[in-house]
Amino acid sequence: MREVLDELDRRYRDGEPVALGTVVSTFRSAPRGPGASMLVAADGTVTGSVSGGCVEGAVYELAQDVIGDGVPVLQRYGVSDDDAFSVGLTCGGIIDVFVERIDEPSFPAFPALVDSVRAGEPVAVATVTEHPDAATVGRRLVVWPDRADGELGSDRMNEAVTDDARGLLDVGRSGTLHYGPDGQRRGEGMSVFVNVFQPPPRMLVFGAIDFAAAMAKLGSFLGYRVTVCDARGVFATTARFPAADEVVVDWPHRYLAAEAEAGRVDSRTVVAVLTHDPKFDVPLLEVALRMDLAYVGAMGSRRTHDDRLARLREAGVGDDEIARLSSPIGLDLGARTPEETAVSIAAEIIALRWGGRGERLTRTEGPIHGHEGAPAGHHD
């Protein structure tokens, strides 16, 4: 929903009902993960995508009906081994799309949801997508770490879904939960899709150089909240790094330690050390390699890398900690320019996140999307 949130909010405030189609489950080589959304307005305007073009036409037609009668629908699209449906995914995958009408009467807690997402507060929307009682389908709970708003049908249902939604909120993963009709932990009959909105993960780029400007632009494109940090104020300016969310003048190791102490660094955070200067990067890496971070990479030649490792070992950094360092940084793409190098670094970050091997797909076999069950992270 995040990708269509601004348009959805605009039409909601104008009192215009819309239909929202959301991917709630995927199987095999699905093009988009749970949480991907497509908004269809009454005037026919479409925002967002659920499959990258494979089934949008069918979802559009279904959405028009849902706007009209307000009855939510869970629809499966795909191609199985035995049957080819008239509307299918050319990639061979299967997706379940839940289409619902959203307006003020049906979703009174929507403004509070929007406020939390824009403020960077963790929040989730739990929506009943399957239930024996058709009147229960489409009911929602908006769940925060400390409160919930909405009604699914019984206290037992509310309590079970709230507890489990907070579990998904903690790990930053959207997904479908299954219960008995009254929220029983064991049983079947009720499915609830939990759409998790976590604040965007952070990308911390250290070193105010031209490579950092390219990295900030690509990091922002990938959905990270990007910070560029350098101790040299003459270089670390917002004018030089317009794509960064913030530019900080501070000693890198001191800034990273302070951010961690304040709880603003977590296991989704990626760190790119582009300073090329041991007086900056060695103290910084001493701090970073001892943290639970998604990625720590450092730029430099083979000679710089060897010298850096020797200095880190002299500083007491252990082999297990050093093994977490991506240096020289990036994948072997033959990159030359700052922009190409940024792509190389981003490719390594993505590969490590999803377990990719960085090979040409034409030389591999099996599913292209080999890790559909992995957490989806800030790109919902």
C-alpha positions as a Markdown table, in Angstrom:
| # | Residue | x | y | z |
|---|---|---|---|---|
| 1 | Met | 0.0 | 0.0 | 0.0 |
| 2 | Arg | 2.9 | 2.4 | 0.6 |
| 3 | Glu | 3.5 | 3.0 | -3.1 |
| 4 | Val | -0.1 | 4.2 | -3.6 |
| 5 | Leu | -0.6 | 5.8 | -0.2 |
| 6 | Asp | -0.4 | 9.4 | -1.3 |
| 7 | Glu | -3.0 | 8.9 | -4.0 |
| 8 | Leu | -5.2 | 6.8 | -1.8 |
| 9 | Asp | -5.1 | 9.5 | 0.9 |
| 10 | Arg | -6.0 | 12.3 | -1.5 |
| 11 | Arg | -9.0 | 10.5 | -2.8 |
| 12 | Tyr | -10.1 | 9.4 | 0.7 |
| 13 | Arg | -10.0 | 13.0 | 1.9 |
| 14 | Asp | -12.0 | 14.0 | -1.2 |
| 15 | Gly | -14.7 | 11.5 | -0.2 |
| 16 | Glu | -14.1 | 9.4 | -3.2 |
| 17 | Pro | -14.4 | 5.6 | -2.8 |
| 18 | Val | -11.6 | 3.5 | -4.5 |
| 19 | Ala | -10.8 | -0.1 | -4.9 |
| 20 | Leu | -7.4 | -1.4 | -3.6 |
| 21 | Gly | -6.0 | -4.6 | -4.9 |
| 22 | Thr | -3.2 | -6.1 | -2.7 |
| 23 | Val | -1.0 | -9.1 | -3.2 |
| 24 | Val | -1.5 | -11.2 | -0.1 |
| 25 | Ser | 0.2 | -14.5 | -1.1 |
| 26 | Thr | 2.7 | -15.6 | -3.7 |
| 27 | Phe | 3.8 | -19.0 | -5.0 |
| 28 | Arg | 6.7 | -19.9 | -7.1 |
| 29 | Ser | 8.2 | -17.2 | -9.4 |
| 30 | Ala | 5.8 | -14.4 | -8.6 |
| 31 | Pro | 6.9 | -11.0 | -10.0 |
| 32 | Arg | 5.9 | -8.9 | -6.9 |
| 33 | Gly | 5.7 | -9.8 | -3.2 |
| 34 | Pro | 3.0 | -9.5 | -0.5 |
| 35 | Gly | 2.0 | -5.9 | 0.0 |
| 36 | Ala | 2.3 | -4.8 | -3.6 |
| 37 | Ser | -0.8 | -2.8 | -4.4 |
| 38 | Met | -2.8 | -1.3 | -7.2 |
| 39 | Leu | -5.4 | 1.4 | -6.7 |
| 40 | Val | -8.3 | 1.8 | -9.1 |
| 41 | Ala | -10.4 | 5.0 | -8.8 |
| 42 | Ala | -14.0 | 5.4 | -9.9 |
| 43 | Asp | -12.9 | 7.6 | -12.8 |
| 44 | Gly | -10.8 | 4.7 | -14.1 |
| 45 | Thr | -7.4 | 6.0 | -13.0 |
| 46 | Val | -4.9 | 3.4 | -12.0 |
| 47 | Thr | -2.0 | 3.8 | -9.6 |
| 48 | Gly | 0.5 | 1.1 | -8.7 |
| 49 | Ser | 0.9 | -2.5 | -9.8 |
| 50 | Val | 0.3 | -6.0 | -8.4 |
| 51 | Ser | 2.2 | -8.1 | -11.1 |
| 52 | Gly | 4.2 | -5.8 | -13.3 |
| 53 | Gly | 1.6 | -6.0 | -16.1 |
| 54 | Cys | 0.6 | -9.7 | -16.2 |
| 55 | Val | -2.8 | -9.5 | -14.5 |
| 56 | Glu | -3.5 | -5.8 | -14.1 |
| 57 | Gly | -6.3 | -5.8 | -16.7 |
| 58 | Ala | -8.2 | -8.5 | -14.8 |
| 59 | Val | -7.7 | -6.8 | -11.4 |
| 60 | Tyr | -8.9 | -3.6 | -13.0 |
| 61 | Glu | -12.2 | -5.2 | -14.1 |
| 62 | Leu | -12.7 | -6.8 | -10.7 |
| 63 | Ala | -11.9 | -3.5 | -8.9 |
| 64 | Gln | -14.6 | -1.7 | -10.8 |
| 65 | Asp | -17.2 | -4.2 | -9.5 |
| 66 | Val | -15.9 | -3.9 | -5.9 |
| 67 | Ile | -16.2 | -0.1 | -6.1 |
| 68 | Gly | -19.8 | -0.5 | -7.2 |
| 69 | Asp | -21.0 | -3.1 | -4.7 |
| 70 | Gly | -18.5 | -2.8 | -1.9 |
| 71 | Val | -18.0 | -6.6 | -1.6 |
| 72 | Pro | -14.4 | -7.6 | -1.2 |
| 73 | Val | -13.0 | -10.4 | -3.3 |
| 74 | Leu | -9.9 | -12.7 | -2.9 |
| 75 | Gln | -8.9 | -13.8 | -6.4 |
| 76 | Arg | -6.1 | -16.1 | -7.5 |
| 77 | Tyr | -4.2 | -15.5 | -10.7 |
| 78 | Gly | -1.6 | -17.8 | -12.3 |
| 79 | Val | -0.7 | -20.8 | -14.3 |
| 80 | Ser | -0.5 | -24.2 | -12.7 |
| 81 | Asp | 1.3 | -27.2 | -14.0 |
| 82 | Asp | -2.0 | -28.7 | -15.3 |
| 83 | Asp | -4.2 | -25.8 | -16.1 |
| 84 | Ala | -3.6 | -22.5 | -18.0 |
| 85 | Phe | -6.1 | -19.9 | -17.0 |
| 86 | Ser | -7.3 | -17.3 | -19.5 |
| 87 | Val | -5.6 | -14.7 | -17.2 |
| 88 | Gly | -2.3 | -15.8 | -16.0 |
| 89 | Leu | 1.3 | -14.9 | -15.1 |
| 90 | Thr | 3.7 | -15.5 | -17.9 |
| 91 | Cys | 6.4 | -16.2 | -15.4 |
| 92 | Gly | 4.6 | -19.3 | -14.2 |
| 93 | Gly | 3.9 | -17.9 | -10.7 |
| 94 | Ile | 0.7 | -17.7 | -8.8 |
| 95 | Ile | -0.5 | -14.7 | -6.7 |
| 96 | Asp | -3.5 | -14.2 | -4.5 |
| 97 | Val | -4.9 | -10.6 | -4.8 |
| 98 | Phe | -7.4 | -9.2 | -2.3 |
| 99 | Val | -9.5 | -6.4 | -3.7 |
| 100 | Glu | -11.4 | -4.2 | -1.3 |
| 101 | Arg | -13.2 | -0.8 | -1.4 |
| 102 | Ile | -11.7 | 1.9 | 0.8 |
| 103 | Asp | -13.6 | 5.0 | 1.9 |
| 104 | Glu | -14.4 | 6.8 | 5.1 |
| 105 | Pro | -17.3 | 4.6 | 6.3 |
| 106 | Ser | -15.4 | 1.4 | 5.7 |
| 107 | Phe | -12.0 | 2.5 | 7.0 |
| 108 | Pro | -12.3 | 5.2 | 9.7 |
| 109 | Ala | -8.8 | 4.5 | 11.1 |
| 110 | Phe | -7.2 | 5.2 | 7.7 |
| 111 | Pro | -6.1 | 8.8 | 8.6 |
| 112 | Ala | -4.3 | 7.5 | 11.7 |
| 113 | Leu | -2.6 | 4.9 | 9.6 |
| 114 | Val | -1.4 | 7.6 | 7.1 |
| 115 | Asp | -0.1 | 9.8 | 9.9 |
| 116 | Ser | 1.9 | 7.0 | 11.4 |
| 117 | Val | 3.4 | 5.9 | 8.1 |
| 118 | Arg | 4.5 | 9.5 | 7.3 |
| 119 | Ala | 5.9 | 10.0 | 10.8 |
| 120 | Gly | 8.0 | 6.8 | 10.4 |
| 121 | Glu | 6.1 | 5.0 | 13.2 |
| 122 | Pro | 5.8 | 1.2 | 13.0 |
| 123 | Val | 2.2 | 0.2 | 12.1 |
| 124 | Ala | 0.4 | -2.7 | 10.5 |
| 125 | Val | -3.0 | -3.2 | 8.9 |
| 126 | Ala | -4.6 | -6.7 | 9.5 |
| 127 | Thr | -7.4 | -7.5 | 7.1 |
| 128 | Val | -9.6 | -10.6 | 7.0 |
| 129 | Thr | -9.3 | -12.0 | 3.5 |
| 130 | Glu | -11.1 | -15.4 | 4.1 |
| 131 | His | -13.8 | -16.4 | 6.5 |
| 132 | Pro | -16.9 | -18.6 | 6.6 |
| 133 | Asp | -19.0 | -15.6 | 7.3 |
| 134 | Ala | -18.9 | -13.3 | 4.3 |
| 135 | Ala | -19.7 | -10.3 | 6.5 |
| 136 | Thr | -16.4 | -10.7 | 8.3 |
| 137 | Val | -14.3 | -10.6 | 5.1 |
| 138 | Gly | -12.7 | -7.2 | 4.8 |
| 139 | Arg | -12.8 | -6.2 | 8.4 |
| 140 | Arg | -9.6 | -4.6 | 9.6 |
| 141 | Leu | -7.4 | -3.9 | 12.6 |
| 142 | Val | -4.8 | -1.2 | 12.6 |
| 143 | Val | -2.1 | -2.3 | 15.0 |
| 144 | Trp | 0.7 | -0.3 | 16.6 |
| 145 | Pro | 3.2 | -1.6 | 19.1 |
| 146 | Asp | 1.2 | -0.1 | 22.0 |
| 147 | Arg | -2.4 | 0.0 | 20.7 |
| 148 | Ala | -4.9 | -1.2 | 18.1 |
| 149 | Asp | -8.0 | 0.3 | 16.4 |
| 150 | Gly | -10.7 | -1.7 | 14.7 |
| 151 | Glu | -13.0 | -4.7 | 15.2 |
| 152 | Leu | -12.8 | -8.2 | 13.5 |
| 153 | Gly | -15.8 | -9.7 | 15.2 |
| 154 | Ser | -14.8 | -11.0 | 18.7 |
| 155 | Asp | -12.4 | -10.3 | 21.5 |
| 156 | Arg | -10.7 | -13.6 | 20.8 |
| 157 | Met | -10.1 | -12.7 | 17.1 |
| 158 | Asn | -8.9 | -9.2 | 18.0 |
| 159 | Glu | -6.4 | -10.4 | 20.6 |
| 160 | Ala | -5.0 | -13.2 | 18.5 |
| 161 | Val | -4.5 | -11.1 | 15.4 |
| 162 | Thr | -3.1 | -8.1 | 17.4 |
| 163 | Asp | -0.5 | -10.3 | 19.1 |
| 164 | Asp | 0.6 | -12.0 | 15.9 |
| 165 | Ala | 0.6 | -8.7 | 13.9 |
| 166 | Arg | 2.9 | -7.2 | 16.5 |
| 167 | Gly | 5.2 | -10.2 | 15.9 |
| 168 | Leu | 5.3 | -9.5 | 12.2 |
| 169 | Leu | 5.8 | -5.8 | 13.0 |
| 170 | Asp | 8.9 | -6.6 | 15.1 |
| 171 | Val | 10.6 | -8.4 | 12.2 |
| 172 | Gly | 9.3 | -6.0 | 9.5 |
| 173 | Arg | 7.6 | -8.6 | 7.4 |
| 174 | Ser | 4.1 | -8.7 | 5.8 |
| 175 | Gly | 2.3 | -12.0 | 5.5 |
| 176 | Thr | -0.9 | -14.0 | 5.8 |
| 177 | Leu | -1.9 | -15.6 | 9.1 |
| 178 | His | -4.4 | -18.5 | 9.5 |
| 179 | Tyr | -6.8 | -19.2 | 12.3 |
| 180 | Gly | -10.0 | -20.9 | 13.2 |
| 181 | Pro | -13.2 | -18.9 | 12.5 |
| 182 | Asp | -13.1 | -17.3 | 16.0 |
| 183 | Gly | -9.3 | -16.7 | 16.0 |
| 184 | Gln | -8.4 | -20.1 | 17.4 |
| 185 | Arg | -4.7 | -20.7 | 17.2 |
| 186 | Arg | -5.2 | -24.1 | 15.7 |
| 187 | Gly | -7.8 | -24.5 | 13.0 |
| 188 | Glu | -8.7 | -23.2 | 9.6 |
| 189 | Gly | -11.3 | -21.0 | 8.2 |
| 190 | Met | -10.0 | -17.5 | 8.7 |
| 191 | Ser | -7.1 | -15.9 | 6.8 |
| 192 | Val | -5.8 | -12.5 | 7.8 |
| 193 | Phe | -3.3 | -10.5 | 5.7 |
| 194 | Val | -1.0 | -8.3 | 7.8 |
| 195 | Asn | 0.5 | -5.4 | 5.8 |
| 196 | Val | 3.5 | -4.1 | 7.8 |
| 197 | Phe | 4.7 | -0.5 | 7.5 |
| 198 | Gln | 8.1 | -0.1 | 9.0 |
| 199 | Pro | 10.2 | 3.0 | 8.7 |
| 200 | Pro | 12.5 | 2.8 | 5.7 |
| 201 | Pro | 15.9 | 1.1 | 6.4 |
| 202 | Arg | 18.9 | 3.3 | 6.6 |
| 203 | Met | 21.9 | 3.6 | 4.4 |
| 204 | Leu | 24.8 | 5.3 | 6.0 |
| 205 | Val | 27.4 | 6.5 | 3.4 |
| 206 | Phe | 30.7 | 7.7 | 4.9 |
| 207 | Gly | 33.0 | 9.9 | 2.8 |
| 208 | Ala | 31.8 | 13.1 | 1.0 |
| 209 | Ile | 33.2 | 12.2 | -2.4 |
| 210 | Asp | 31.6 | 11.8 | -5.9 |
| 211 | Phe | 31.1 | 8.1 | -5.4 |
| 212 | Ala | 29.0 | 9.0 | -2.3 |
| 213 | Ala | 26.8 | 11.2 | -4.3 |
| 214 | Ala | 26.0 | 8.4 | -6.8 |
| 215 | Met | 25.5 | 6.0 | -3.9 |
| 216 | Ala | 23.1 | 8.4 | -2.2 |
| 217 | Lys | 21.0 | 8.7 | -5.4 |
| 218 | Leu | 20.8 | 4.9 | -5.9 |
| 219 | Gly | 20.2 | 4.2 | -2.2 |
| 220 | Ser | 17.3 | 6.6 | -2.2 |
| 221 | Phe | 15.9 | 5.0 | -5.4 |
| 222 | Leu | 16.0 | 1.6 | -3.6 |
| 223 | Gly | 14.0 | 2.9 | -0.7 |
| 224 | Tyr | 16.6 | 3.6 | 1.9 |
| 225 | Arg | 16.7 | 6.7 | 4.1 |
| 226 | Val | 20.2 | 7.9 | 3.1 |
| 227 | Thr | 22.7 | 9.8 | 5.4 |
| 228 | Val | 26.0 | 11.1 | 4.1 |
| 229 | Cys | 28.5 | 11.7 | 6.9 |
| 230 | Asp | 32.0 | 13.2 | 6.8 |
| 231 | Ala | 34.1 | 15.1 | 9.3 |
| 232 | Arg | 35.1 | 17.7 | 6.7 |
| 233 | Gly | 32.4 | 20.4 | 6.6 |
| 234 | Val | 33.7 | 22.0 | 3.5 |
| 235 | Phe | 32.8 | 18.8 | 1.5 |
| 236 | Ala | 29.8 | 17.5 | 3.5 |
| 237 | Thr | 27.1 | 19.9 | 2.2 |
| 238 | Thr | 23.5 | 19.4 | 1.2 |
| 239 | Ala | 24.3 | 21.1 | -2.1 |
| 240 | Arg | 26.8 | 18.4 | -3.0 |
| 241 | Phe | 24.4 | 15.6 | -2.0 |
| 242 | Pro | 20.9 | 16.6 | -3.0 |
| 243 | Ala | 19.7 | 13.0 | -3.0 |
| 244 | Ala | 20.6 | 12.3 | 0.6 |
| 245 | Asp | 17.9 | 12.7 | 3.3 |
| 246 | Glu | 20.5 | 14.2 | 5.6 |
| 247 | Val | 24.1 | 15.3 | 5.4 |
| 248 | Val | 26.0 | 15.2 | 8.7 |
| 249 | Val | 29.4 | 16.8 | 9.6 |
| 250 | Asp | 30.9 | 14.6 | 12.3 |
| 251 | Trp | 33.7 | 12.0 | 12.8 |
| 252 | Pro | 32.2 | 8.9 | 11.2 |
| 253 | His | 32.9 | 6.5 | 14.1 |
| 254 | Arg | 31.5 | 8.9 | 16.6 |
| 255 | Tyr | 28.4 | 9.5 | 14.6 |
| 256 | Leu | 27.7 | 5.8 | 14.0 |
| 257 | Ala | 28.2 | 5.0 | 17.7 |
| 258 | Ala | 25.9 | 7.8 | 18.7 |
| 259 | Glu | 23.2 | 6.7 | 16.3 |
| 260 | Ala | 23.4 | 3.1 | 17.6 |
| 261 | Glu | 23.2 | 4.4 | 21.2 |
| 262 | Ala | 20.0 | 6.3 | 20.3 |
| 263 | Gly | 18.4 | 3.2 | 18.7 |
| 264 | Arg | 18.4 | 4.6 | 15.2 |
| 265 | Val | 20.5 | 1.8 | 13.7 |
| 266 | Asp | 19.2 | -1.8 | 13.3 |
| 267 | Ser | 19.7 | -5.1 | 11.5 |
| 268 | Arg | 18.4 | -3.6 | 8.3 |
| 269 | Thr | 21.0 | -0.8 | 8.2 |
| 270 | Val | 23.6 | -0.8 | 5.5 |
| 271 | Val | 27.0 | 1.0 | 5.8 |
| 272 | Ala | 29.2 | 2.0 | 2.9 |
| 273 | Val | 32.6 | 3.3 | 3.9 |
| 274 | Leu | 34.0 | 5.3 | 1.0 |
| 275 | Thr | 36.6 | 7.5 | 2.8 |
| 276 | His | 39.8 | 5.9 | 1.5 |
| 277 | Asp | 41.5 | 7.3 | 4.6 |
| 278 | Pro | 42.6 | 5.0 | 7.5 |
| 279 | Lys | 42.2 | 7.7 | 10.1 |
| 280 | Phe | 38.5 | 7.7 | 9.3 |
| 281 | Asp | 37.7 | 4.2 | 8.1 |
| 282 | Val | 39.6 | 2.1 | 10.6 |
| 283 | Pro | 37.9 | 3.6 | 13.7 |
| 284 | Leu | 34.6 | 3.5 | 11.9 |
| 285 | Leu | 34.9 | -0.1 | 10.9 |
| 286 | Glu | 35.9 | -1.0 | 14.5 |
| 287 | Val | 32.5 | 0.2 | 15.5 |
| 288 | Ala | 30.5 | -1.0 | 12.5 |
| 289 | Leu | 31.8 | -4.6 | 12.5 |
| 290 | Arg | 30.8 | -5.1 | 16.1 |
| 291 | Met | 27.2 | -4.2 | 15.3 |
| 292 | Asp | 24.3 | -6.3 | 14.0 |
| 293 | Leu | 24.0 | -4.6 | 10.6 |
| 294 | Ala | 22.8 | -5.8 | 7.2 |
| 295 | Tyr | 25.9 | -4.8 | 5.4 |
| 296 | Val | 29.3 | -3.2 | 5.9 |
| 297 | Gly | 31.4 | -2.5 | 2.9 |
| 298 | Ala | 34.6 | -0.5 | 2.4 |
| 299 | Met | 36.0 | 0.9 | -0.8 |
| 300 | Gly | 39.7 | 0.7 | -1.7 |
| 301 | Ser | 42.3 | -1.2 | -3.7 |
| 302 | Arg | 43.7 | -4.6 | -2.9 |
| 303 | Arg | 46.6 | -2.8 | -1.3 |
| 304 | Thr | 44.3 | -0.5 | 0.7 |
| 305 | His | 42.3 | -3.6 | 1.8 |
| 306 | Asp | 45.3 | -5.5 | 3.1 |
| 307 | Asp | 46.6 | -2.4 | 5.0 |
| 308 | Arg | 43.1 | -1.9 | 6.4 |
| 309 | Leu | 42.9 | -5.5 | 7.6 |
| 310 | Ala | 46.2 | -5.3 | 9.3 |
| 311 | Arg | 45.2 | -2.1 | 11.1 |
| 312 | Leu | 41.9 | -3.6 | 12.2 |
| 313 | Arg | 43.6 | -6.7 | 13.6 |
| 314 | Glu | 46.0 | -4.4 | 15.5 |
| 315 | Ala | 43.0 | -2.7 | 17.0 |
| 316 | Gly | 41.7 | -6.0 | 18.3 |
| 317 | Val | 39.0 | -6.7 | 15.7 |
| 318 | Gly | 38.5 | -10.5 | 15.5 |
| 319 | Asp | 38.5 | -12.7 | 12.4 |
| 320 | Asp | 34.8 | -13.4 | 12.8 |
| 321 | Glu | 34.1 | -9.7 | 12.8 |
| 322 | Ile | 36.4 | -9.1 | 9.9 |
| 323 | Ala | 34.6 | -11.8 | 7.9 |
| 324 | Arg | 31.5 | -9.6 | 7.9 |
| 325 | Leu | 33.3 | -6.9 | 5.9 |
| 326 | Ser | 32.7 | -6.6 | 2.2 |
| 327 | Ser | 36.0 | -5.3 | 1.0 |
| 328 | Pro | 36.9 | -4.4 | -1.7 |
| 329 | Ile | 33.3 | -3.3 | -1.9 |
| 330 | Gly | 30.8 | -4.4 | -4.5 |
| 331 | Leu | 30.3 | -7.1 | -7.1 |
| 332 | Asp | 32.7 | -7.6 | -10.0 |
| 333 | Leu | 30.7 | -5.7 | -12.7 |
| 334 | Gly | 33.7 | -4.0 | -14.3 |
| 335 | Ala | 32.5 | -0.7 | -12.9 |
| 336 | Arg | 34.5 | 2.4 | -13.7 |
| 337 | Thr | 32.4 | 5.5 | -13.0 |
| 338 | Pro | 30.9 | 6.6 | -9.7 |
| 339 | Glu | 27.4 | 5.6 | -11.0 |
| 340 | Glu | 28.6 | 2.2 | -12.2 |
| 341 | Thr | 30.4 | 1.7 | -8.9 |
| 342 | Ala | 27.2 | 2.6 | -7.0 |
| 343 | Val | 25.3 | -0.1 | -9.0 |
| 344 | Ser | 28.0 | -2.6 | -8.1 |
| 345 | Ile | 27.7 | -1.8 | -4.4 |
| 346 | Ala | 23.9 | -1.9 | -4.5 |
| 347 | Ala | 24.0 | -5.2 | -6.4 |
| 348 | Glu | 26.1 | -6.7 | -3.6 |
| 349 | Ile | 23.7 | -5.4 | -0.9 |
| 350 | Ile | 20.7 | -6.9 | -2.8 |
| 351 | Ala | 22.5 | -10.3 | -3.3 |
| 352 | Leu | 23.4 | -10.6 | 0.3 |
| 353 | Arg | 19.9 | -9.7 | 1.4 |
| 354 | Trp | 18.2 | -12.3 | -0.7 |
| 355 | Gly | 20.9 | -15.0 | -1.0 |
| 356 | Gly | 21.7 | -14.3 | -4.6 |
| 357 | Arg | 24.9 | -15.4 | -6.2 |
| 358 | Gly | 25.5 | -12.5 | -8.5 |
| 359 | Glu | 25.6 | -14.7 | -11.6 |
| 360 | Arg | 24.1 | -14.0 | -15.1 |
| 361 | Leu | 20.6 | -15.5 | -15.1 |
| 362 | Thr | 21.2 | -17.0 | -18.5 |
| 363 | Arg | 23.8 | -19.3 | -17.0 |
| 364 | Thr | 21.6 | -20.5 | -14.1 |
| 365 | Glu | 18.6 | -22.9 | -13.8 |
| 366 | Gly | 15.6 | -23.0 | -11.6 |
| 367 | Pro | 13.3 | -20.3 | -10.4 |
| 368 | Ile | 14.4 | -16.7 | -11.0 |
| 369 | His | 12.9 | -15.6 | -7.7 |
| 370 | Gly | 14.4 | -18.3 | -5.6 |
| 371 | His | 13.6 | -16.9 | -2.2 |
| 372 | Glu | 10.0 | -15.9 | -2.2 |
| 373 | Gly | 9.7 | -16.7 | 1.5 |
| 374 | Ala | 12.4 | -14.3 | 2.6 |
| 375 | Pro | 11.4 | -11.1 | 4.5 |
| 376 | Ala | 10.3 | -8.3 | 2.3 |
| 377 | Gly | 11.7 | -5.5 | 4.4 |
| 378 | His | 10.8 | -1.1 | 3.5 |
| 379 | His | 9.7 | -1.9 | -0.2 |
| 380 | Asp | 5.9 | -2.5 | 0.4 |
